[in-house]
Amino acid sequence: MRLLIIMLKTYFKQALALFRQNRLFSTLYIAGTGLAIAMTVIVAVVYYVKLAPVYPEVNRGDTYYLSGTSFERNKDGRFQSWSYAYSYRALQEWFYPLKNAREVSASTFGAVKYIQPSDRSGDFAVQIVETDPAYFRIYAFRFFEGQPFTQADLESGIRKAVITDKLARRLFGEEKGAVGRQFLLDYETYQVCGVVRGASYLTNRSYADLYVPYSTMEGYRDAAYPKVPYCGPFQVTVWVENGKQGKALCDEIHEIVRKQNLLHEADGLKMSIDDDPVSHLHASLMMSVGGGGGDWWRAVRYLLFILLALLLVPALNLSGLIASRMESRLPEMGIRKAFGGGRSKLLSQVLWENLLLTLAGGTLGLVAAWIALYGCREWVFRVFDRYAWLVPEGTDVYVSGEMLFAPSVFLITLAFCLVLNTLSALVPAWLSLRNPIVYSLYEKR
């Protein structure tokens, strides 16, 4: 062990000496490695935020979504079609009674309403989610005080609201002491029943400024189309126990579709739900640039291609730099061989030098990636989306610590980079050290 420590200290001193002697080579090597790791970490963190269990969407791995349905009728030479999300009747007849579900929640997303503050400072817009109590069991919001509205609140249509800490500070000056207080939303009085730590816009399934019972919506029981009672304003989120129950859930919902089509066969009415229900993984990948047409495997291949390109191209360039550098070090290697230095020992020295430079480049790349992710967060996290849109003004697009400082993302990226950089150093070093001592000693620089 002691001998190993002495050897590592020697290699470290030699690496520092070589850095001083060849500043251009070392700078290019560190910069190339840092750029490769920075770009790879950025891509990895973007997809980590999309897919990993981060606050408050900690149950992503067991969450399924149903975004909407479509109906077609082709009868007597007349074709009609209707497409929308699900109606209140569909919730009651199909989704709330699901057997293969831990929790089922129905929500409307992206609605914008206006709050009239008590100090009459002027109306301001807020993003609102109209939902049910199960929503707060699927998404693990941290409550500073209070609690979600109850099933009784939902059924009675009482105007209660769960608001974020940011909105509480804007309305009342602080997040604590807001429970029980009232505010005006589109000139209707709502009472605060809970204050939560707000979600980031990057977790868009759970993001909003406030959450209210969907029964406070006017006409929430009405269907979107008179002829099709199952189309309405609601999207459905289902939380299952595990993958096995998730498969059973898909089978159960497809059976509902099959029965509906049999029931309305005489009317020529045919129902379709496309790929629903989809898991969070599939839904996120299908939204990627490479996941068009519902082909999420295409998105996976696209992502792997990007990662390989970001790592492999710099590795090939670094290999050329190392090959050139090894040619200039042939006399040095020849002298070491003449004094008894074995090929394995010399090769080990080159690899340790490469490792130290790679670690320096990795540190530089990680810092650069963090700066880019934080400074450009409003667009960089949407760069791989098929349908990127502008972030609404006033939206909270923060990057939390668990998003930015994901050790597994950096360690996996660094491990891949170490493997590629080691191979890029190993091949030219091994080829150079195969030369005879005489050739090495007399090689001109």
C-alpha positions as CSV (number, residue, x, y, z in Angstrom):
1,M,0.0,0.0,0.0
2,R,2.8,2.3,0.9
3,L,4.6,1.5,-2.3
4,L,1.5,2.3,-4.3
5,I,1.1,5.7,-2.6
6,I,4.8,6.5,-3.3
7,M,4.3,5.5,-6.9
8,L,1.1,7.6,-7.3
9,K,3.0,10.6,-5.8
10,T,5.8,10.1,-8.3
11,Y,3.3,9.9,-11.2
12,F,1.5,13.1,-9.9
13,K,4.8,15.0,-9.8
14,Q,5.7,13.8,-13.3
15,A,2.3,14.8,-14.6
16,L,2.7,18.3,-13.1
17,A,6.2,18.5,-14.7
18,L,4.9,17.5,-18.1
19,F,2.1,20.0,-17.7
20,R,4.6,22.8,-17.2
21,Q,6.7,21.6,-20.1
22,N,3.8,21.1,-22.5
23,R,1.2,23.7,-21.5
24,L,-0.5,23.8,-24.9
25,F,-1.0,20.0,-25.0
26,S,-2.2,19.8,-21.5
27,T,-4.5,22.8,-21.9
28,L,-6.1,21.4,-25.0
29,Y,-6.5,18.0,-23.4
30,I,-8.1,19.4,-20.3
31,A,-10.3,21.7,-22.4
32,G,-11.4,18.9,-24.7
33,T,-12.2,16.6,-21.9
34,G,-14.0,19.3,-20.0
35,L,-16.1,20.3,-23.1
36,A,-17.1,16.6,-23.7
37,I,-18.1,16.1,-20.1
38,A,-20.0,19.5,-19.9
39,M,-22.1,18.7,-23.0
40,T,-22.8,15.2,-21.8
41,V,-23.7,16.3,-18.3
42,I,-26.1,18.9,-19.7
43,V,-27.9,16.3,-21.9
44,A,-27.9,13.8,-19.0
45,V,-29.3,16.3,-16.5
46,V,-32.0,17.5,-18.9
47,Y,-33.3,13.9,-19.3
48,Y,-32.7,13.2,-15.6
49,V,-35.1,16.1,-14.7
50,K,-37.6,14.7,-17.2
51,L,-37.5,11.1,-16.0
52,A,-36.1,10.9,-12.4
53,P,-38.3,11.0,-9.3
54,V,-37.8,14.6,-8.3
55,Y,-40.0,16.8,-6.1
56,P,-42.9,16.7,-6.1
57,E,-43.2,14.0,-8.8
58,V,-41.5,11.3,-6.8
59,N,-43.8,8.6,-8.1
60,R,-43.0,9.0,-11.7
61,G,-41.9,5.4,-12.1
62,D,-45.4,4.1,-11.3
63,T,-47.4,6.9,-12.9
64,Y,-49.6,6.6,-16.0
65,Y,-51.4,9.3,-18.0
66,L,-54.5,9.4,-20.1
67,S,-54.6,12.6,-22.1
68,G,-57.7,12.2,-24.2
69,T,-59.9,10.2,-26.5
70,S,-61.4,10.4,-30.0
71,F,-64.6,9.2,-31.5
72,E,-65.5,8.6,-35.2
73,R,-68.8,7.9,-36.8
74,N,-69.1,6.8,-40.4
75,K,-72.8,6.1,-41.1
76,D,-74.9,6.6,-44.2
77,G,-71.9,8.0,-46.1
78,R,-71.5,10.7,-43.6
79,F,-68.2,10.9,-41.6
80,Q,-67.9,12.7,-38.2
81,S,-65.1,12.9,-35.7
82,W,-64.6,14.3,-32.2
83,S,-61.4,14.6,-30.2
84,Y,-61.0,15.9,-26.6
85,A,-60.0,15.0,-23.1
86,Y,-62.3,13.1,-20.8
87,S,-65.7,14.2,-19.4
88,Y,-67.0,14.0,-15.8
89,R,-69.2,11.1,-16.9
90,A,-66.1,9.2,-18.2
91,L,-64.4,9.8,-14.8
92,Q,-67.4,8.4,-12.9
93,E,-68.1,5.4,-15.2
94,W,-64.6,4.4,-16.3
95,F,-61.7,5.8,-14.3
96,Y,-62.6,6.4,-10.7
97,P,-63.8,2.7,-10.4
98,L,-60.6,1.3,-11.9
99,K,-59.6,-1.9,-10.0
100,N,-55.9,-1.8,-11.1
101,A,-55.0,1.5,-9.6
102,R,-53.6,2.8,-6.3
103,E,-54.9,6.3,-6.9
104,V,-56.8,8.0,-9.8
105,S,-56.8,11.8,-10.2
106,A,-58.6,14.0,-12.7
107,S,-57.3,17.5,-13.5
108,T,-57.4,20.4,-15.9
109,F,-53.9,21.9,-16.6
110,G,-52.6,25.2,-17.8
111,A,-55.7,27.4,-17.0
112,V,-54.8,31.0,-16.3
113,K,-57.0,33.1,-14.0
114,Y,-56.5,36.5,-12.3
115,I,-56.2,37.3,-8.6
116,Q,-57.5,40.6,-7.3
117,P,-55.2,41.4,-4.3
118,S,-56.7,43.1,-1.2
119,D,-54.3,46.0,-1.5
120,R,-55.7,46.9,-4.9
121,S,-52.3,46.9,-6.4
122,G,-53.6,45.4,-9.6
123,D,-54.8,42.1,-10.9
124,F,-52.1,39.5,-11.7
125,A,-52.3,36.2,-13.6
126,V,-51.8,32.8,-11.9
127,Q,-51.6,29.3,-13.3
128,I,-54.2,27.1,-11.8
129,V,-54.8,23.3,-11.7
130,E,-58.4,22.2,-11.0
131,T,-58.2,18.8,-9.6
132,D,-59.3,16.4,-6.8
133,P,-57.8,15.3,-3.4
134,A,-56.1,12.2,-5.0
135,Y,-53.8,14.6,-6.8
136,F,-52.0,15.4,-3.5
137,R,-51.5,11.7,-2.8
138,I,-49.9,11.1,-6.2
139,Y,-47.7,14.2,-6.0
140,A,-45.8,14.5,-2.8
141,F,-46.1,18.2,-2.0
142,R,-44.5,19.4,1.1
143,F,-47.0,21.4,3.2
144,F,-45.7,24.3,5.2
145,E,-49.1,24.4,6.9
146,G,-52.7,23.2,6.4
147,Q,-53.7,20.3,4.3
148,P,-55.3,19.5,0.9
149,F,-59.0,20.1,0.3
150,T,-61.1,17.0,1.1
151,Q,-63.5,14.8,-0.9
152,A,-66.4,16.5,0.9
153,D,-65.0,19.9,-0.3
154,L,-64.9,18.5,-3.9
155,E,-68.4,17.2,-3.8
156,S,-69.9,20.3,-2.3
157,G,-68.1,22.7,-4.7
158,I,-66.7,24.8,-1.8
159,R,-64.1,27.3,-2.9
160,K,-61.0,26.2,-1.1
161,A,-57.4,26.5,-2.5
162,V,-54.0,25.1,-1.9
163,I,-51.5,27.8,-2.8
164,T,-47.7,27.8,-3.2
165,D,-45.3,29.5,-0.7
166,K,-44.4,32.0,-3.4
167,L,-48.1,33.0,-3.9
168,A,-48.6,33.1,-0.1
169,R,-45.8,35.6,0.2
170,R,-47.2,37.8,-2.5
171,L,-50.7,37.8,-1.1
172,F,-50.1,37.8,2.6
173,G,-46.4,38.7,3.1
174,E,-45.3,35.2,4.3
175,E,-46.1,31.5,3.8
176,K,-47.1,30.8,7.3
177,G,-50.4,32.1,8.7
178,A,-52.1,32.0,5.4
179,V,-54.5,29.1,6.2
180,G,-58.0,30.3,6.7
181,R,-57.4,33.6,4.9
182,Q,-59.3,34.6,1.8
183,F,-58.5,36.1,-1.6
184,L,-60.4,36.9,-4.8
185,L,-59.8,34.7,-7.9
186,D,-61.7,36.0,-10.9
187,Y,-63.8,38.0,-8.4
188,E,-64.9,34.8,-6.5
189,T,-63.9,34.4,-2.9
190,Y,-61.6,31.5,-2.1
191,Q,-60.3,30.3,1.3
192,V,-56.7,29.0,1.7
193,C,-56.7,25.5,3.2
194,G,-53.0,24.7,2.7
195,V,-49.6,26.2,1.6
196,V,-47.1,24.0,-0.2
197,R,-43.6,24.3,-1.4
198,G,-44.0,25.2,-5.0
199,A,-43.0,23.0,-7.9
200,S,-40.7,24.0,-10.7
201,Y,-42.0,24.7,-14.2
202,L,-39.6,21.9,-15.2
203,T,-41.9,19.4,-13.4
204,N,-44.9,20.6,-15.6
205,R,-47.3,17.8,-14.5
206,S,-47.4,19.2,-11.0
207,Y,-46.6,22.9,-11.6
208,A,-49.1,25.6,-10.7
209,D,-49.5,28.6,-8.5
210,L,-52.6,27.3,-6.8
211,Y,-54.8,24.2,-6.8
212,V,-58.6,24.2,-6.4
213,P,-61.4,21.6,-6.6
214,Y,-62.5,21.0,-10.1
215,S,-66.1,21.3,-8.9
216,T,-65.5,25.1,-8.7
217,M,-65.4,25.2,-12.5
218,E,-68.6,26.3,-14.1
219,G,-70.2,23.5,-16.1
220,Y,-67.6,20.9,-15.0
221,R,-70.2,18.1,-15.5
222,D,-71.0,19.1,-19.0
223,A,-69.6,17.2,-22.0
224,A,-67.6,19.0,-24.7
225,Y,-70.0,17.7,-27.5
226,P,-73.7,16.9,-27.1
227,K,-73.4,13.8,-29.2
228,V,-70.4,12.4,-27.4
229,P,-70.9,12.4,-23.6
230,Y,-67.4,11.1,-22.8
231,C,-65.4,14.0,-24.1
232,G,-64.7,16.8,-21.7
233,P,-61.9,18.9,-20.0
234,F,-60.2,16.4,-17.8
235,Q,-56.9,14.6,-18.1
236,V,-56.4,11.5,-15.9
237,T,-53.3,10.5,-13.9
238,V,-53.1,7.0,-12.4
239,W,-50.7,5.8,-9.8
240,V,-50.1,2.1,-9.6
241,E,-48.3,-0.2,-7.2
242,N,-45.7,-1.6,-9.7
243,G,-45.1,-2.5,-13.3
244,K,-47.2,-5.6,-13.1
245,Q,-50.2,-3.6,-12.0
246,G,-49.4,-1.1,-14.6
247,K,-49.8,-3.7,-17.3
248,A,-53.1,-4.9,-15.7
249,L,-54.2,-1.2,-15.8
250,C,-53.5,-1.0,-19.5
251,D,-55.5,-4.2,-20.1
252,E,-58.4,-3.0,-18.0
253,I,-58.6,0.3,-19.9
254,H,-58.4,-1.3,-23.3
255,E,-61.2,-3.6,-22.2
256,I,-63.3,-0.5,-21.5
257,V,-62.6,0.7,-25.0
258,R,-63.5,-2.7,-26.5
259,K,-66.8,-2.8,-24.6
260,Q,-67.7,0.8,-25.7
261,N,-67.1,0.0,-29.3
262,L,-69.3,-3.1,-29.0
263,L,-72.0,-1.1,-27.3
264,H,-72.1,1.6,-30.0
265,E,-71.4,-0.7,-33.0
266,A,-75.0,-0.3,-34.3
267,D,-74.6,3.5,-34.3
268,G,-71.3,3.4,-36.2
269,L,-69.6,5.1,-33.3
270,K,-66.0,4.0,-32.7
271,M,-63.8,5.1,-29.8
272,S,-60.0,5.3,-29.8
273,I,-57.5,6.3,-27.1
274,D,-54.3,6.0,-29.2
275,D,-51.4,4.9,-27.0
276,D,-53.1,5.7,-23.7
277,P,-52.5,5.0,-20.9
278,V,-48.8,5.8,-21.2
279,S,-46.2,5.6,-18.4
280,H,-44.2,8.7,-17.4
281,L,-41.1,7.3,-19.2
282,H,-42.9,6.8,-22.5
283,A,-44.8,10.1,-22.3
284,S,-41.5,12.0,-21.7
285,L,-39.6,10.2,-24.4
286,M,-42.4,10.7,-27.0
287,M,-42.2,14.4,-26.3
288,S,-38.5,14.4,-27.4
289,V,-37.3,15.4,-30.8
290,G,-36.4,11.8,-31.6
291,G,-39.7,10.4,-30.4
292,G,-42.1,11.5,-33.1
293,G,-45.1,9.5,-34.0
294,G,-45.3,7.8,-30.6
295,D,-42.0,5.9,-31.3
296,W,-40.3,6.2,-27.9
297,W,-37.6,3.7,-28.9
298,R,-36.6,6.2,-31.6
299,A,-36.1,8.8,-28.9
300,V,-33.9,6.3,-26.9
301,R,-31.7,5.7,-30.0
302,Y,-31.6,9.4,-30.7
303,L,-30.4,10.1,-27.1
304,L,-27.8,7.3,-27.2
305,F,-26.5,8.7,-30.5
306,I,-26.1,12.2,-29.0
307,L,-24.3,10.9,-26.0
308,L,-21.9,8.7,-28.1
309,A,-21.2,11.6,-30.4
310,L,-20.5,14.0,-27.5
311,L,-18.0,11.5,-26.0
312,L,-16.6,9.6,-29.0
313,V,-15.7,12.6,-31.2
314,P,-13.6,14.4,-28.5
315,A,-12.0,11.0,-27.6
316,L,-10.8,10.5,-31.2
317,N,-9.4,14.1,-31.2
318,L,-7.6,13.5,-27.9
319,S,-6.2,10.2,-29.3
320,G,-4.6,12.2,-32.1
321,L,-3.1,14.6,-29.6
322,I,-1.8,11.8,-27.5
323,A,-0.3,10.0,-30.5
324,S,1.5,13.2,-31.5
325,R,2.7,13.7,-28.0
326,M,4.0,10.2,-27.7
327,E,6.1,10.6,-30.8
328,S,7.8,13.5,-29.2
329,R,8.4,11.4,-26.0
330,L,10.0,8.5,-27.8
331,P,13.6,9.5,-26.8
332,E,12.5,9.8,-23.2
333,M,10.8,6.3,-23.3
334,G,13.9,4.9,-25.0
335,I,16.1,6.1,-22.1
336,R,13.8,4.6,-19.6
337,K,13.7,1.3,-21.4
338,A,17.5,1.3,-21.5
339,F,17.6,1.7,-17.7
340,G,15.3,-1.2,-17.2
341,G,11.9,0.3,-17.4
342,G,9.4,-2.3,-18.5
343,R,6.7,-1.7,-21.1
344,S,3.9,-2.3,-18.6
345,K,5.4,0.2,-16.1
346,L,5.9,2.9,-18.8
347,L,2.3,2.3,-20.1
348,S,1.0,2.6,-16.5
349,Q,2.7,5.9,-16.1
350,V,1.2,7.3,-19.3
351,L,-2.3,6.1,-18.2
352,W,-1.9,7.7,-14.8
353,E,-0.9,11.0,-16.4
354,N,-3.9,10.7,-18.6
355,L,-6.2,10.0,-15.6
356,L,-5.0,13.1,-13.8
357,L,-5.6,15.3,-16.9
358,T,-9.0,13.7,-17.3
359,L,-10.0,14.4,-13.7
360,A,-8.9,18.0,-14.1
361,G,-11.0,18.2,-17.3
362,G,-13.9,16.5,-15.6
363,T,-14.0,19.1,-12.8
364,L,-13.8,21.9,-15.3
365,G,-16.6,20.3,-17.4
366,L,-18.9,19.8,-14.3
367,V,-18.6,23.4,-13.2
368,A,-19.2,24.6,-16.8
369,A,-22.3,22.3,-17.0
370,W,-23.7,23.6,-13.8
371,I,-23.3,27.2,-14.9
372,A,-24.9,26.6,-18.3
373,L,-27.8,24.6,-16.7
374,Y,-28.6,27.3,-14.1
375,G,-28.0,30.3,-16.3
376,C,-29.9,29.0,-19.4
377,R,-32.5,27.0,-17.6
378,E,-35.4,28.7,-19.3
379,W,-34.6,27.2,-22.7
380,V,-31.9,24.5,-22.2
381,F,-34.3,22.0,-20.5
382,R,-36.7,22.3,-23.5
383,V,-34.1,22.0,-26.3
384,F,-35.0,18.3,-26.9
385,D,-38.8,18.8,-26.9
386,R,-40.7,18.4,-30.1
387,Y,-43.0,21.2,-29.2
388,A,-41.0,23.7,-27.3
389,W,-42.9,26.8,-26.2
390,L,-42.0,30.1,-24.5
391,V,-42.0,30.1,-20.7
392,P,-44.9,32.3,-19.5
393,E,-43.9,35.5,-17.8
394,G,-43.6,35.2,-14.0
395,T,-43.3,31.4,-14.2
396,D,-41.0,29.8,-11.6
397,V,-38.3,27.9,-13.6
398,Y,-35.9,27.1,-10.8
399,V,-33.4,24.2,-10.8
400,S,-33.4,22.6,-7.4
401,G,-30.3,21.0,-5.8
402,E,-31.6,17.5,-6.4
403,M,-31.9,18.3,-10.1
404,L,-28.6,20.1,-10.5
405,F,-26.3,18.1,-8.2
406,A,-27.3,14.5,-9.2
407,P,-24.1,12.5,-8.3
408,S,-25.2,9.5,-10.3
409,V,-25.4,11.6,-13.5
410,F,-21.9,13.0,-13.1
411,L,-20.3,9.8,-12.0
412,I,-21.7,7.8,-14.9
413,T,-20.7,10.5,-17.3
414,L,-17.2,10.6,-15.8
415,A,-16.9,6.8,-15.9
416,F,-17.8,6.8,-19.7
417,C,-15.3,9.6,-20.3
418,L,-12.6,7.9,-18.3
419,V,-13.1,4.7,-20.3
420,L,-13.0,6.5,-23.7
421,N,-10.1,8.7,-22.7
422,T,-8.1,5.7,-21.3
423,L,-8.6,3.9,-24.6
424,S,-7.6,7.0,-26.5
425,A,-4.4,7.1,-24.5
426,L,-3.8,3.4,-24.4
427,V,-3.7,2.7,-28.1
428,P,-1.2,5.3,-29.2
429,A,1.0,4.7,-26.1
430,W,1.0,1.0,-26.7
431,L,1.9,1.4,-30.3
432,S,4.7,3.8,-29.5
433,L,6.2,1.6,-26.7
434,R,6.4,-1.4,-29.1
435,N,9.3,0.3,-30.9
436,P,12.8,-1.1,-30.2
437,I,15.0,0.8,-27.8
438,V,17.4,1.9,-30.6
439,Y,14.6,3.3,-32.6
440,S,13.3,5.2,-29.6
441,L,16.7,6.6,-28.7
442,Y,17.5,7.9,-32.2
443,E,14.0,9.1,-33.1
444,K,14.2,12.8,-34.0
445,R,11.8,15.2,-32.4
